[in-house]
């Protein structure tokens, strides 16, 4: 018998595990972001391209992390 979603989310260990996974993903994202930003600043020729790439990258990333945090911390609890 498989437990349904409500039963899984009632277990505090599942919530903690999901929070740890989200935190680890954010740390990985921060490291990759530093590397990408360094690469863009070092090797890109124009500041307009850097600004565009940075805006798209961080804008979409903020949407994804905001969505994940919303469902993890607000919707589930």
DSSP file (Angstrom, degrees, kcal/mol; ACC not computed):
  #  RESIDUE AA STRUCTURE BP1 BP2  ACC     N-H-->O    O-->H-N    N-H-->O    O-->H-N    TCO  KAPPA ALPHA  PHI   PSI    X-CA   Y-CA   Z-CA
    1    1 A X              0   0    0      0, 0.0     2,-0.4     0, 0.0     0, 0.0   0.000 360.0 360.0 360.0 127.0    0.0    0.0    0.0
    2    2 A X        -     0   0    0      1,-0.0     2,-0.1     0, 0.0     0, 0.0  -0.758 360.0-124.8 -91.7 133.1    1.4    3.4   -1.0
    3    3 A X        -     0   0    0     -2,-0.4     2,-0.1     1,-0.1    -1,-0.0  -0.475  27.0-121.7 -72.7 148.6    0.8    6.3    1.2
    4    4 A X     >  -     0   0    0     -2,-0.1     4,-2.0     1,-0.1     3,-0.3  -0.317  30.9 -95.3 -83.4 175.3   -0.8    9.3   -0.3
    5    5 A X  H  > S+     0   0    0      1,-0.2     4,-2.7     2,-0.2     5,-0.2   0.873 121.9  55.9 -60.6 -41.2    0.7   12.8   -0.4
    6    6 A X  H  > S+     0   0    0      1,-0.2     4,-1.1     2,-0.2    -1,-0.2   0.893 108.4  48.1 -61.7 -39.7   -1.1   14.0    2.7
    7    7 A X  H  > S+     0   0    0     -3,-0.3     4,-0.7     2,-0.2    -1,-0.2   0.900 112.2  49.2 -67.3 -40.2    0.3   11.1    4.8
    8    8 A X  H >< S+     0   0    0     -4,-2.0     3,-1.0     1,-0.2     6,-0.3   0.922 111.4  48.4 -64.0 -44.0    3.8   11.7    3.5
    9    9 A X  H 3< S+     0   0    0     -4,-2.7    -1,-0.2     1,-0.3    -2,-0.2   0.702 101.2  64.8 -73.3 -18.5    3.7   15.5    4.2
   10   10 A X  H 3< S+     0   0    0     -4,-1.1     2,-0.5    -5,-0.2    -1,-0.3   0.731  83.5  90.2 -73.2 -21.2    2.4   14.8    7.7
   11   11 A X  S XX S-     0   0    0     -3,-1.0     4,-1.2    -4,-0.7     3,-0.8  -0.655  73.4-148.7 -76.4 121.9    5.7   13.1    8.5
   12   12 A X  H 3> S+     0   0    0     -2,-0.5     4,-2.1     1,-0.2     5,-0.2   0.776  93.8  62.0 -65.4 -24.7    8.1   15.8    9.8
   13   13 A X  H 3> S+     0   0    0      2,-0.2     4,-2.3     1,-0.2    -1,-0.2   0.839  99.8  53.8 -70.2 -32.0   11.1   14.0    8.3
   14   14 A X  H <> S+     0   0    0     -3,-0.8     4,-2.5    -6,-0.3    -1,-0.2   0.932 109.3  47.8 -66.1 -45.3    9.8   14.4    4.8
   15   15 A X  H  X S+     0   0    0     -4,-1.2     4,-2.3     1,-0.2    -2,-0.2   0.924 113.2  48.0 -62.0 -44.3    9.5   18.2    5.3
   16   16 A X  H  X S+     0   0    0     -4,-2.1     4,-2.4     2,-0.2    -1,-0.2   0.899 110.9  51.5 -63.2 -40.3   13.0   18.4    6.7
   17   17 A X  H  X S+     0   0    0     -4,-2.3     4,-2.4     1,-0.2    -1,-0.2   0.918 110.6  47.9 -63.2 -43.1   14.4   16.3    3.9
   18   18 A X  H  X S+     0   0    0     -4,-2.5     4,-2.4     1,-0.2    -1,-0.2   0.886 111.1  51.2 -65.1 -37.7   12.7   18.6    1.3
   19   19 A X  H  X S+     0   0    0     -4,-2.3     4,-2.4     2,-0.2    -2,-0.2   0.892 110.4  49.0 -66.1 -39.4   14.1   21.7    3.1
   20   20 A X  H  X S+     0   0    0     -4,-2.4     4,-2.7     2,-0.2     5,-0.2   0.906 111.0  50.1 -65.8 -41.3   17.6   20.2    3.1
   21   21 A X  H  X S+     0   0    0     -4,-2.4     4,-2.3     2,-0.2    -2,-0.2   0.916 111.8  47.9 -63.1 -42.7   17.3   19.4   -0.6
   22   22 A X  H  X S+     0   0    0     -4,-2.4     4,-2.2     2,-0.2    -2,-0.2   0.912 113.0  48.5 -64.2 -42.1   16.1   22.9   -1.4
   23   23 A X  H  X S+     0   0    0     -4,-2.4     4,-2.2     2,-0.2    -2,-0.2   0.911 111.8  48.4 -64.3 -42.6   19.0   24.4    0.7
   24   24 A X  H  X S+     0   0    0     -4,-2.7     4,-2.4     1,-0.2    -1,-0.2   0.885 111.1  51.3 -64.8 -38.5   21.6   22.2   -1.0
   25   25 A X  H  X S+     0   0    0     -4,-2.3     4,-2.6    -5,-0.2    -1,-0.2   0.899 109.5  50.2 -64.7 -40.0   20.2   23.2   -4.4
   26   26 A X  H  X S+     0   0    0     -4,-2.2     4,-2.4     2,-0.2    -2,-0.2   0.895 110.0  49.8 -66.2 -39.7   20.4   26.9   -3.5
   27   27 A X  H  X S+     0   0    0     -4,-2.2     4,-2.1     2,-0.2    -2,-0.2   0.927 112.2  47.8 -63.8 -44.2   24.0   26.5   -2.3
   28   28 A X  H  X S+     0   0    0     -4,-2.4     4,-2.5     1,-0.2     5,-0.2   0.915 111.4  51.4 -60.5 -43.1   24.9   24.7   -5.6
   29   29 A X  H  X S+     0   0    0     -4,-2.6     4,-2.5     1,-0.2    -2,-0.2   0.899 108.1  51.8 -60.1 -42.1   23.1   27.5   -7.5
   30   30 A X  H  X S+     0   0    0     -4,-2.4     4,-2.1     2,-0.2    -1,-0.2   0.904 110.6  47.8 -63.7 -41.2   25.1   30.2   -5.6
   31   31 A X  H  X S+     0   0    0     -4,-2.1     4,-2.0     2,-0.2    -2,-0.2   0.936 114.0  46.0 -65.5 -46.1   28.4   28.5   -6.5
   32   32 A X  H  X S+     0   0    0     -4,-2.5     4,-2.8     1,-0.2    -2,-0.2   0.878 110.5  55.0 -63.6 -36.9   27.5   28.1  -10.1
   33   33 A X  H  X S+     0   0    0     -4,-2.5     4,-2.8    -5,-0.2    -1,-0.2   0.905 106.6  49.9 -63.9 -41.7   26.2   31.7  -10.2
   34   34 A X  H  X S+     0   0    0     -4,-2.1     4,-2.2     2,-0.2    -1,-0.2   0.920 112.8  47.4 -62.3 -43.3   29.5   33.1   -8.9
   35   35 A X  H  X S+     0   0    0     -4,-2.0     4,-2.4     2,-0.2    -2,-0.2   0.932 114.4  46.2 -64.0 -46.1   31.4   31.1  -11.6
   36   36 A X  H  X S+     0   0    0     -4,-2.8     4,-3.0     2,-0.2     5,-0.2   0.919 111.8  50.6 -63.8 -43.3   29.1   32.2  -14.4
   37   37 A X  H  X S+     0   0    0     -4,-2.8     4,-2.4     1,-0.2    -1,-0.2   0.908 111.0  49.0 -63.3 -40.7   29.2   35.8  -13.3
   38   38 A X  H  X S+     0   0    0     -4,-2.2     4,-2.6    -5,-0.2     5,-0.2   0.928 112.3  49.0 -61.4 -44.9   33.0   35.7  -13.2
   39   39 A X  H  X S+     0   0    0     -4,-2.4     4,-2.6     1,-0.2     5,-0.4   0.917 111.3  49.2 -61.6 -44.2   33.0   34.2  -16.7
   40   40 A X  H  X S+     0   0    0     -4,-3.0     4,-1.4     1,-0.2    -1,-0.2   0.922 115.0  43.8 -63.3 -43.2   30.6   36.8  -18.0
   41   41 A X  H  < S+     0   0    0     -4,-2.4    -1,-0.2    -5,-0.2    -2,-0.2   0.873 118.8  43.7 -69.0 -36.3   32.7   39.7  -16.6
   42   42 A X  H  < S+     0   0    0     -4,-2.6    -2,-0.2    -5,-0.2    -3,-0.2   0.898 126.7  22.9 -78.1 -41.8   36.0   38.2  -17.7
   43   43 A X  H  < S+     0   0    0     -4,-2.6     2,-0.2    -5,-0.2    -3,-0.2   0.562  94.6  98.2-110.2 -10.2   35.3   37.0  -21.2
   44   44 A X     <  -     0   0    0     -4,-1.4     3,-0.0    -5,-0.4    -4,-0.0  -0.590  57.1-151.7 -83.5 143.8   32.3   39.0  -22.5
   45   45 A X  S    S+     0   0    0     -2,-0.2     2,-0.3     1,-0.1    -1,-0.1   0.873  72.5  43.2 -84.8 -38.9   33.0   42.0  -24.7
   46   46 A X     >  -     0   0    0      1,-0.1     4,-1.2     0, 0.0     5,-0.1  -0.838  64.8-140.6-116.5 148.6   30.1   44.3  -24.0
   47   47 A X  H  > S+     0   0    0     -2,-0.3     4,-2.5     1,-0.2     5,-0.2   0.748 100.5  65.2 -73.1 -24.3   28.3   45.3  -20.8
   48   48 A X  H  > S+     0   0    0      2,-0.2     4,-2.3     1,-0.2    -1,-0.2   0.916 102.9  46.7 -65.6 -42.5   24.9   45.2  -22.5
   49   49 A X  H  > S+     0   0    0      2,-0.2     4,-2.8     1,-0.2     5,-0.2   0.894 112.1  50.7 -66.2 -39.2   25.2   41.4  -23.1
   50   50 A X  H  X S+     0   0    0     -4,-1.2     4,-2.7     2,-0.2     5,-0.2   0.933 111.4  47.9 -62.9 -46.0   26.4   40.9  -19.5
   51   51 A X  H  X S+     0   0    0     -4,-2.5     4,-2.3     2,-0.2    -2,-0.2   0.902 113.6  47.5 -62.7 -41.5   23.4   42.9  -18.1
   52   52 A X  H  X S+     0   0    0     -4,-2.3     4,-2.5     2,-0.2     5,-0.2   0.947 114.4  45.2 -65.3 -48.9   21.0   41.0  -20.3
   53   53 A X  H  X S+     0   0    0     -4,-2.8     4,-2.7     1,-0.2     5,-0.2   0.904 114.6  48.8 -62.8 -41.9   22.3   37.5  -19.5
   54   54 A X  H  X S+     0   0    0     -4,-2.7     4,-2.7    -5,-0.2     5,-0.4   0.911 111.5  49.5 -64.7 -42.8   22.5   38.4  -15.7
   55   55 A X  H  X S+     0   0    0     -4,-2.3     4,-2.1    -5,-0.2     5,-0.2   0.933 115.1  42.9 -63.0 -47.0   18.9   39.7  -15.8
   56   56 A X  H  X S+     0   0    0     -4,-2.5     4,-2.4     2,-0.2     5,-0.3   0.942 116.5  48.0 -64.1 -47.6   17.5   36.6  -17.5
   57   57 A X  H  X S+     0   0    0     -4,-2.7     4,-2.0    -5,-0.2    -2,-0.2   0.944 119.1  36.6 -60.9 -52.3   19.5   34.2  -15.4
   58   58 A X  H  X S+     0   0    0     -4,-2.7     4,-2.3    -5,-0.2    -1,-0.2   0.819 115.8  55.2 -74.8 -29.8   18.7   35.7  -12.0
   59   59 A X  H  X S+     0   0    0     -4,-2.1     4,-1.7    -5,-0.4    -2,-0.2   0.948 112.9  40.3 -66.2 -48.5   15.2   36.5  -13.0
   60   60 A X  H  X S+     0   0    0     -4,-2.4     4,-2.3    -5,-0.2    -2,-0.2   0.894 115.4  52.8 -67.0 -39.6   14.3   33.0  -14.0
   61   61 A X  H  X S+     0   0    0     -4,-2.0     4,-2.9    -5,-0.3     5,-0.3   0.902 107.0  52.1 -62.5 -40.9   16.2   31.6  -11.1
   62   62 A X  H  X S+     0   0    0     -4,-2.3     4,-2.4     1,-0.2    -1,-0.2   0.890 109.1  50.7 -62.9 -38.9   14.3   33.8   -8.7
   63   63 A X  H  X S+     0   0    0     -4,-1.7     4,-2.4     2,-0.2    -2,-0.2   0.936 112.7  45.8 -62.8 -45.9   11.0   32.6  -10.1
   64   64 A X  H  X S+     0   0    0     -4,-2.3     4,-2.4     2,-0.2    -2,-0.2   0.933 116.7  43.2 -64.8 -46.7   12.0   28.9   -9.8
   65   65 A X  H  X S+     0   0    0     -4,-2.9     4,-2.7     2,-0.2     5,-0.2   0.874 114.1  51.5 -68.9 -35.9   13.4   29.3   -6.2
   66   66 A X  H  X S+     0   0    0     -4,-2.4     4,-2.4    -5,-0.3    -2,-0.2   0.912 111.0  48.1 -64.0 -42.4   10.4   31.4   -5.2
   67   67 A X  H  X S+     0   0    0     -4,-2.4     4,-2.2    -5,-0.2    -2,-0.2   0.928 113.6  46.9 -62.6 -46.5    8.0   28.8   -6.6
   68   68 A X  H  X S+     0   0    0     -4,-2.4     4,-2.1     1,-0.2    -2,-0.2   0.919 114.1  47.1 -63.7 -44.5    9.9   26.0   -4.8
   69   69 A X  H  X>S+     0   0    0     -4,-2.7     4,-3.1     2,-0.2     5,-0.6   0.886 109.5  54.9 -66.2 -38.3   10.0   27.9   -1.5
   70   70 A X  I  X>S+     0   0    0     -4,-2.4     5,-2.5    -5,-0.2     4,-1.9   0.954 113.2  40.7 -58.4 -50.7    6.3   28.8   -1.8
   71   71 A X  I  <>S+     0   0    0     -4,-2.2     5,-1.1     3,-0.2    -1,-0.2   0.820 120.1  45.5 -70.4 -29.4    5.3   25.2   -2.1
   72   72 A X  I  <5S+     0   0    0     -4,-2.1     5,-0.2    -5,-0.2    -2,-0.2   0.944 126.4  22.8 -78.4 -48.2    7.7   23.9    0.5
   73   73 A X  I  <5S+     0   0    0     -4,-3.1    -3,-0.2    -5,-0.2    -2,-0.2   0.754 134.3  24.3 -96.1 -26.4    7.2   26.5    3.3
   74   74 A X  I  <<S+     0   0    0     -4,-1.9    -3,-0.2    -5,-0.6    -4,-0.1   0.854 122.9  40.7-105.5 -53.4    3.7   27.9    2.7
   75   75 A X  I   <S+     0   0    0     -5,-2.5    -4,-0.2     1,-0.2    -3,-0.1   0.899 119.3  43.8 -68.6 -41.2    1.6   25.5    0.8
   76   76 A X      <       0   0    0     -5,-1.1    -1,-0.2    -6,-0.3    -3,-0.1   0.905 360.0 360.0 -73.1 -42.3    2.7   22.3    2.5
   77   77 A X              0   0    0     -5,-0.2    -1,-0.2    -6,-0.1    -2,-0.2   0.496 360.0 360.0 -76.0 360.0    2.7   23.7    6.1
